[in-house]
């Protein structure tokens, strides 16, 4: 048996509009892959541009270049494509069914 340990950097990010929490995301760094996980905008604020603004911040501030998107989430898929993410694989997951693994070239 062989064990390989890698240092993983993790950051939980809460998004605010003024004093009001509007969403969240988790950033994880695995070598040159910077993952955006569990990204969500509060349901009552969706469709108002907060998700796109947040994604831009995640890309610019944290260097996010990898994420997954539930295949059934067509709105998020088109936003990710708009920001340069491309599908590289499809996976089955328990929580979201089938998802796209998407990466963004710098």
TAJO-V432080 format. One record per residue. RES is the residue in one small letter. SS is DSSP state (H for helix, E for strand, C for the rest). NEAR is the number of other C-alpha atoms within 12 Angstrom. Layout:
BEGIN
RES & SS & NEAR
RES & SS & NEAR
END
This chain:
BEGIN
x & C & 3
x & C & 4
x & C & 5
x & C & 6
x & C & 8
x & C & 9
x & C & 11
x & C & 15
x & E & 17
x & E & 17
x & E & 20
x & E & 20
x & E & 26
x & E & 22
x & E & 25
x & E & 19
x & E & 19
x & C & 7
x & C & 8
x & E & 12
x & E & 18
x & E & 26
x & E & 27
x & E & 26
x & E & 29
x & E & 26
x & E & 31
x & E & 27
x & E & 24
x & E & 18
x & C & 14
x & C & 19
x & E & 22
x & E & 31
x & E & 34
x & E & 38
x & E & 27
x & E & 22
x & E & 30
x & E & 26
x & E & 29
x & C & 22
x & H & 14
x & H & 12
x & H & 17
x & C & 18
x & C & 15
x & C & 15
x & C & 18
x & H & 26
x & H & 32
x & H & 26
x & H & 24
x & H & 32
x & H & 39
x & H & 22
x & H & 20
x & H & 33
x & H & 27
x & H & 15
x & H & 15
x & H & 27
x & C & 24
x & C & 37
x & C & 35
x & E & 37
x & E & 40
x & E & 37
x & E & 39
x & E & 29
x & C & 23
x & C & 15
x & C & 17
x & H & 14
x & H & 18
x & H & 29
x & H & 26
x & H & 21
x & H & 24
x & H & 36
x & H & 23
x & H & 15
x & C & 28
x & C & 22
x & E & 28
x & E & 25
x & E & 25
x & E & 17
x & E & 17
x & E & 19
x & E & 20
x & E & 16
x & E & 15
x & C & 9
x & C & 11
x & C & 17
x & E & 16
x & E & 18
x & E & 25
x & E & 29
x & E & 27
x & E & 34
x & E & 28
x & E & 26
x & C & 19
x & C & 16
END
